Amino acid sequence: MMQDRLEAWITGHLALTLLAVDPVGLGGLHLRARAGPVRDAFLSRMPPALAPRRITPDIDDTALFGGVDIAATLAAGRVIRSTGLLSRPGTLMLTMAERCGPGLAARLAQALDSGAEQSLILLDEGADADERAPSTLTERLAFRVDLDGLRAQDLAELALGDPEIDAARTRLSSVTLPDEAMILLTETAARFGIGSLRAPWLACCAARAHAAVSHRNKVGEDDIQIAAQLVFAHRATVIPQGDEDAATPPEPEHDGDSGQDRDISDDLRLPQDMLIDAVKALLPPEVLAALSVPRTAPAGKGSGGAGQKRKGNRRGRPLPSRKGRADGQNRIDLIATLRAAAPWQPLRRKAQPDATGLLIRPSDIHVKRYQELSDRLVIFAVDASGSAAMARLAEAKGAIELMLAEAYARRDHVALITFRGDGAELALPPTRSLVQTKRQLAGLAGGGGTPLAAGLRMVADLAQRAQGQGLSPALALLTDGRANVPLPGRTGRAAAAEDAYLMAGLVAAMNMPGAVIDTAMRPQPDLAKLAQTLRAAYVPLPRADAQGLSRAIGTALEG
């Protein structure tokens, strides 16, 4: 597995090199990696020819396309226009690309399609499979690199040479691509279920760029093979099976007087099966696993799509306006702006006696604000101990899946902590993927003692991390209340109860909503007291099914 990741690192740098040679033809690169030393090390080796300018998902149209600079216009008394980033050739780097909205994606896609001297690098930090950069952009970029699983120390002794980018860019215009290469790449793309003609075109551009880097003036077999691997592997939707469905390319016809054409054709005796095997060898593990399972749904009916991309924060209750700038993104509060400008009119009239109308300065502009609502993380802490553990876990699994399915439009996250035996375990990290949730919940074990304190301590740790990521945690604790395993270093049931109340106080200090679901056959007074310590609702629910449990938790957390 580490060898595969190192290959991803090497092929990723090769993709950067080819992009530096032909940034416009190749479109760009989709880099899926969390922020950290590995991604920093990868970007630090980016060729200087790219030199990207960073943009964020909240960039406004004025910064992209240019327009009237309102602040400068008001200050100067005449129309002053600004130039946008898209008016200057070069490479843009979109950070947090998984948060890119459909509007910005359409604008950037239009810029890539318009023939302008632009390329794009997407920095995708999505944690879940359904949280990724919009396909509107990724399908226009030749390359995709996934650095997940790599550690910085594994790359300490990995050295890569610095190719001569400038010389390759000069040589690119003279590199020839034979028709046989275009036919071979197009047929290979079709066999991998790639329906868009962008893919073989991007592969042709990658093959020419690789030939230029390799000091060749015509595309050869190695160039085609590497281009197919880099462009087709992450786009594959099916794995070619056998040779019976393969289309046999026609033999090229040669004119006896065309010596140059014969030389080019002689260099392209690459069998299509060999090219297909080369692409298979570079298929990402997650893609290979997904394609190995027969699909029952029609193509294009997956869970992805622009309709499921939602911002993490939404508009809510209006707040008092504040000073700002008219950048096309903010909404100007006209009343507050006039109120700020009114007291200064006499002084401004003296300074500009010939001016007519209301004199507005950039410092007068106020913009509207709204109370932001953070996404919620519902932490299920489930007692997996005792003889009733399996039934309790089954109810919890069903409730989690129901709550996540019902709350999917609100972009709620869920997490599951189970505690039994000597400690607690994070059985399901925070996610909003229903598919991942079902997979992770399968086969959870139960039985043993009840380390309630360990479970609450893990709840506090997880809630603290969630708050640091901008989420609003909420707790749903399912237990029968009989804590009998203390924290490490202590013994006895009395110590177990003391530790549980101590950890409950720690959770209560975080001021998150919560619900304690009593699953015992009779209501437990100790558990009601624990709920008071947690500042959570106490809900005795001895015989609840998944739907009842889901409704009870939802009502308690909303209340």
N, C-alpha and C positions, 0 to 999 in steps of 0.2 A: 504493500500500500504506500509506504514512504517513497519507494522507487517511482510509483505512478505520480505522486505529488511532485517529486523532483523533475520528472518529465514535463509536468504541467508548468513548472517554473521555467524550464529551458525553452519550451515551445512558446510560452508567453513572451519571453524576451525576443524570440525570433519574430513573433507577431508584431511587437513594437518596432523592430528593425524594418520589417516590410512596410509597416504603416508610415514610418518616417520617409521611406523611399517614394511611396505613392499615397499620400494622405487623402487626396481627393478621390482617387479611383477606388480605394478600399473603404472609405467612409469613416472608419474608426474602430474602436475596441470596447467591448463590454467587460469590465473587470469586476468580478463578484468576489469581494473579500471584506471582512470586517476591518475597521480602523485599528491599526497596530503596527508593530515593528516589521512584520512580514510585508504588509502592503507598502509601508514607507520605503523598505529596501527595494521592492519591485519598482516603485515609481522613481526612486533615486537614479536608476539605471536607464531612465527614459532618454532616448537620443535628444541632444540639444535642438535638432531640427524641428521637433514637435513643439517644445516650449508652450504648453497649454496655458490658457487663461481660465481661471476657475469661475464657475457660476453656480448658483444654488437654485433649488426648485421654486423659490419665491421671487425670482428675478422678474422685473416688470418689462413691458414692451418697449418703453423708452430706452432702457439700457440695452435691449437686444437690437432694435431697429433704428433707434434715434428718434428725434422729434423736437418739439418745442420745449426748451428748458424754461419752465415756468418761473422758477426762482430767479434765474439770471435775467429773464425777460422783464420781470417786475422791477428788478433792481436797476436795469439799464434803460428802461422805458422804450425799448424796441425789441422786435422779435429776434431771439437768439436760438438757433437750432443746435442740437447735440448729435454727434455721430454714435451709432450703435455698434455693438460688438460684431454683429453679423456683416457690417459693412467693411470690415477689415479682414483680409485672409489670415488663416491660421487655424489652430486647434483649440477647441473649447473642451473643458473638463467639467462635467456636471456631477457635483457631489450629491450624496444622498439620492441617487437616481431612482431608488425604489419609491420615493415620495413624489416623483414627477407627475403632475396632473396631465389630463388629456389635452388641455389647451396648450401648455408649453411643449408637450411632445409633438403636437401637430405643427407648431411653429418651427421647431428644430428640424423635423422631418422635411418640411417644405424648404428650409435652407439647404439641407443636404441634397434634395432633388433638383434644386434650381440651377445647379452647375456652378455655384459660387465656390471660391477657393476655401472651403470649410471642411473640417473633419471633427469628429466628436469622440471623446472618451467618457464612458459612463462608469462612475464609481458606485457600485451597487452594494449596500450594506445590509440587505434584507436577511432577517434571521430565519424566516419560514420559507417553504417552497413557493407559497402563493404571494409572497412579498418580494417583488422583483421589479426591475426597470420595465417600462411599457414596451410591448412587442412592436409598437409603431416605430420605435427607434432601433431596437436590437436587430430587427430584420434588415435594417439598412447598413449595419456595421459588419464588416467581414469577419472579425475575430471575437472570440469569447474566451476569457481566462478565469479559472476558479482556483483561488489559493486556499480554500478551506482545508484545514488539517495540517498545513505547513507550520513549522516552528522556526524561529529566527536562528536558533543554534544549528539546525540542520543545514543551513545555507551558508554557514561561516566560511567553509573551504570550497564553495562552489564558485569557480571563476568562469566568466564568459568574456570572450574577446569583443573588442569594439570594431565593428565593421566600418568601412569607409562609406559613410552615408552620402556625402556630397558627390563622390565619384559615381556611386550607383544611381543617384538621381539624374546625373548628366547622361548616363548610359541608357536610362530607361526608355527614352524616346526612340532609340534605335533597336530595341529588342523586338523581334518578330514573333508572332504567335500563329502557328499553322492552323488551318481549319480542322485538321484531325484532332487537335487538342481541345478545341471548343466542343466538337461532337462528343468526344470521350468524357469530358467533364459534365456535359449536359445529361448524357445517358446515366452516368454514375449518380448524379443528383436525383434523377428520377427513380432509380432503383432503391435509394434510401428514403423514398417517400417525400422528397423535398419538392413541393409544387411550384414555388416561386422561381422565376427566371433570374431573380437578383443573385441567387446563390451561385450558379455557374458563372455568371458574369464577374462576380467578386472573386471567384476562384481563378478565372483567367487573369484578372489584375494581379492577384497574389503570385501566380506563376511567373508573370513578367517581372514583377518586383524581385522575386527570388533569383531569377536568371540574371538580373542586373547586379544583385549583391554578389553573385557567384562569378562575375566577370565574363558572362556569356551574352552574346548578341542575339541568340534565338532560344526559345523555350525547349527544354529537353524533358526526359522522363522524370528525373529527380524533381524538377520544378513542378511538374503536374502532380506528382505524388504528394509532395509537401503541401501544395496549395489545397488539394482535396482534403487532406487531413485537417488542416487548420480551419477550413471554411465549412466543411460538411459534417464533421463529427458532432458538433453541438446542435446541428439543425436536424439530424436524422429523426424520422418518425417511425420507420420500420427497419428491420434488419433483413437484407436480402437473403433468401433461403435457396440454396442450390443454384444450378446453372440453367434449369429448364425455362425460367422466366426471363433470362437475360437476353437483351436484344443484341444480336451480333452486328457490329458496325460494318458497313460495306467497305470492301477493299478500295482504297483510293486509286483513281485512275491517273496514270502518269503519261505525260507527253514525252516522246523520245527526245525532244529538243529542250526539255525543261530540266536541266541538270540541277538547278537550285531547288526546285520543288522536290526532286527525288532525294536530295540530301536531307531536307527537313523531314520528310516522311520516314526516311531510314532511321532517324533519331527517335521516332515515336512508335516503337514496337512494344509498347507497354500493354499487356493483356488487361482487360477490364476487371477480371477476377482478382488480379494482383492489386489493382487500385482499390477495389472494394475491401480486400483484406487489410490494406494499409489504413483505410478510414476506420474499419472495425477496431484496429489495434489502438486507436486514439479516442475511442468513444469514452466519455466520462462514465465512472462506475454507476452513478445514479441514473444516467440515461440508458446504459446497458441493462440495468436491472428493470427499468420501466418498460423497455422495448421487448424484453424477454417474456413478458406476460401478455397473452392474447388480449386484444382490445375488443370490447363489446359495444362501446359507444362510437358513434360516427366521428370522423375526424373533425376537429374544430369545435367540439362540444365539451371541452374540458372546463376546469374551474377557473382558468385564467381569463384575462380580458380587461379592457379599460374600465368596464362598468364596476369592477370590484376594487378599483384603486380609489381609496378614500384617504383624505388627509387625517393626520392623527389628532388635530385639534379643530373644533368646529365653532362657529359663531354662536353666541348665546345672548345673555342679557346685556343691553347697552350700558357702557360705563361713561363717566365724564370724559370729554374730549381732551386731547393733549396737543402740544405743539408738534408739528411734523412738516413734511414736504409733499408737494403735489407731484408724485412720481408715476401716476397712473395706476398704482396698486392700492393706495389708501383712498378712502372716501373722505372728502373734505367736509368738515362741519361748517356750513356757511354762516350760521348764526354766531357761533363762537369766534369765527374769523373776523366778522364785521364788528363784534363786540370788542375784540382786541385792537382793531385798527381805528375805531372811532375816537378815542381820546387823543390820538396823535395827529389828527387832521389839521388843526390850526398851525402847528409847527411845520408840518410838511407843506402846507400851502405857502408859508413864507419862504421856504427853501425852493419851491417850484411854483412860482406865481402863475406861470403860463399853462400849467397842467389843468386838465379838466377831469371831472368825475372823481370817484373815490380813489385815494392813493393807498395802495396795498403794498406792504413789504413782505419779503419771505418770512420774517419773524412773526408776522401776524397769523400765518396759516395754522389752523388747527384741524386735526383729523379725528375721525370717529374711532372709538374703541368698543370692543365687546368682551364680555367675560368669556374666557376660553375654558372649554370642558375637556379635560384630559381623558384619554381612553382608560377604561377600567380593567383591572386584573382581579379576577375572582380566584382566590386561593382556597382550594378544597383541602382540608386537613382531615384525613379519614383514619379512624382507629381500625387497624387491620389485625387486632389481637383477639384471642379468645375463640370460642366455638362458633360465635355468630359472625365471624369476620367475613366469610365468603358471601353471606347474604348482604352484609353491610357494604362490602366492596361492589357487589353487583348493583345495588341501588345507587351507590355513588357514581359508578361508571355511566349508568343510564341518565342520571341527573346531569352529569357534566356534558354528555353529548346533546341532551335536549337543550340545556341552557346555551351551549355554544351555537347550536343550529338556530335557535330563536334570536340570539343576540348578534348574529353574524353581520346584519346590516348596521349595527351600532359599533362594530369593530371591537367588541370586548375580547379580552384574552382570558384564558383559564390556565391554571396550574394545579397539580395534584401532589400532595405530600402524604405519604403513608407512614404510620409509626407502629411498630410491633417489636417484640423481642427486646433488644438492648438499645435500639436507636430509631432514628427516622430516616426516610429516604425520599428524595425528590423524584417521584415516579414519572411525572410529566412536567417538563420545564414550561415556562410561559409560552403559550402558542395561541393562535387563532385559526389554525388549520384543523378542520374537522377530520380530514383524512388522517393526518398525523396523530390526532388525539385517539382515534379508534385503534390505530396500530399500536400506540404506546400503552393503552389500557389493557390490551389483551394479555392474559396470563399473569396478573398480579397475584402474589402469594399472600397468605394470611395465616394467623395463629401465633401463639406465644404470649409474652407479657404485654403490658400497656405502658410504654414510656411516654406519657402525655407531655411531660416537661420537654423532652427532646423534640417532639413534634411542634410544640409552640415556639421553641427556640429557632427551629428551622423556618417557621412561619415569619418570625421577626426578621431573620436574615434575608429571606426572599422579598418581604415587603420593603425593606430598606433599599435593596437593589432596584426594585421596581420603581420606587419613588425617585431614585437617582436617574432613571431612564424616562421620566416624565409620565409614568403611569400612576393611576389612583388605585391602590390595592384595597380589596375587601376580603373578609374571611368567612368561610363556611366550615365550621368544625362539626364533624360527625363522630360521636363517641357515646359510650354508656357511662362514662364518668368515673370508672374505677381505676385510677392511676395506681400502679403498684411497682413501677421501675423508676428509680430516681436518676438524676444525672450522674455521669461517671465520677467516682470518688466518694459516693454516699451509698448507704444501704438502708433498707427498711421501707415499709409502706408510709410511715409518717414523713420520712424524708422525701418520698415520691410526691406526696401531697403538697409539701412545702415548696418543692421545686416547681410543681405545676402552677401554683399561685404566683410564685416569683416570676416565672416566664409569662404568665398571663398579664401581670402588671407591665412587663416590658412591651408586650404587644399593645396593651391599652394606651401606652404613652405615645404610640404612633398615630392615634386618632383616626383609625380607619373603621368604617362600618363593618358589622359582623353579625353572624347568627350561629348559635350553638344548638345543634340538632341532637336532642336526647333520644337515642335509639333503644334505650332500655325498655323492658316491658312495663315498668312503673316509673313515674317521674322521679328523678334523683335530686334531692335537695342540695347535695354537694355540687352537682352540675349547674343548678340554677345560681348558686353562689359564685361559681366560676364564671358564669356568663356576666354577672354583675361586675366582677373584677375586670373582665375583658371589655366592659361597656358594650356588650352585644346583646341582641335579642335572644331570649330563651324559648325554644320551640320543642316541646315534647312530641315526638313523632315515632311511636313504637312500631307501627305496621305500615309505613309509607312505601308506596312503590316509587319508581323513578319519576313519574309525572307529578305525583303529590310532593315529593321531595323537591323537585325543581320549582314548583309553584311556591312552596313554603320559603325556600331560600331566596327566590326572587322578591317575594313580598317583604321579607325581613330586611333585605339589603336596600330595597328602594325606600322603605319606610324610615 
